[in-house]
Amino acid sequence: MILTFFNLGTAEIIILVVVILLLFGGKKIPELMKGIGKGIRGFREGMNEINDEIKGSVKENNDKN
């Protein structure tokens, strides 16, 4: 989906992967992906907490009326 937005072809993707491997090395990439995964997980948990708070306040307002 994102790749189609930037209109990237197979050759461009391969070049990007090679550049990333050269910059970070094979050992750093799993650590980088692990950090990104933790960040995304934390973001989702925060969003779920906000949704729960909103649903709880709506339920409280409905119970009062």
C-alpha positions as CSV (number, residue, x, y, z in Angstrom):
1,M,0.0,0.0,0.0
2,I,2.7,2.5,1.0
3,L,5.0,1.2,-1.8
4,T,2.3,1.9,-4.4
5,F,1.9,5.4,-3.0
6,F,5.6,6.2,-3.7
7,N,5.3,4.3,-7.0
8,L,8.3,2.1,-6.2
9,G,9.3,-0.8,-8.5
10,T,11.2,-3.9,-7.8
11,A,14.5,-2.4,-8.7
12,E,14.0,0.5,-6.4
13,I,13.0,-1.8,-3.5
14,I,16.1,-3.9,-4.0
15,I,18.3,-0.8,-4.1
16,L,16.7,0.4,-0.8
17,V,17.3,-3.0,0.9
18,V,20.9,-3.0,-0.2
19,V,21.5,0.5,1.1
20,I,19.8,-0.3,4.4
21,L,22.0,-3.4,4.8
22,L,25.1,-1.3,4.1
23,L,24.1,1.4,6.5
24,F,22.9,-0.7,9.5
25,G,24.6,-4.1,8.9
26,G,23.0,-7.5,9.2
27,K,23.2,-7.5,13.0
28,K,21.6,-4.2,13.7
29,I,18.5,-4.7,11.5
30,P,16.7,-7.2,13.9
31,E,17.4,-4.8,16.8
32,L,15.9,-1.9,14.7
33,M,12.8,-3.9,13.8
34,K,12.4,-5.0,17.4
35,G,12.4,-1.4,18.5
36,I,10.0,-0.4,15.8
37,G,7.7,-3.2,16.9
38,K,7.7,-2.1,20.5
39,G,6.9,1.4,19.5
40,I,4.0,0.3,17.4
41,R,2.7,-1.9,20.2
42,G,2.9,0.9,22.7
43,F,1.0,3.2,20.3
44,R,-1.7,0.7,19.8
45,E,-2.0,0.1,23.6
46,G,-2.3,3.9,24.1
47,M,-5.0,4.1,21.4
48,N,-7.0,1.2,23.1
49,E,-6.7,3.0,26.5
50,I,-8.1,6.2,25.0
51,N,-11.0,4.3,23.3
52,D,-11.8,2.5,26.6
53,E,-11.9,5.9,28.4
54,I,-14.2,7.4,25.8
55,K,-16.5,4.4,25.9
56,G,-16.5,4.5,29.7
57,S,-17.5,8.2,29.8
58,V,-20.2,7.7,27.2
59,K,-21.6,4.8,29.3
60,E,-21.5,6.9,32.4
61,N,-23.4,9.7,30.7
62,N,-26.0,7.2,29.4
63,D,-26.4,5.7,32.9
64,K,-27.0,9.2,34.4
65,N,-29.8,10.0,31.9
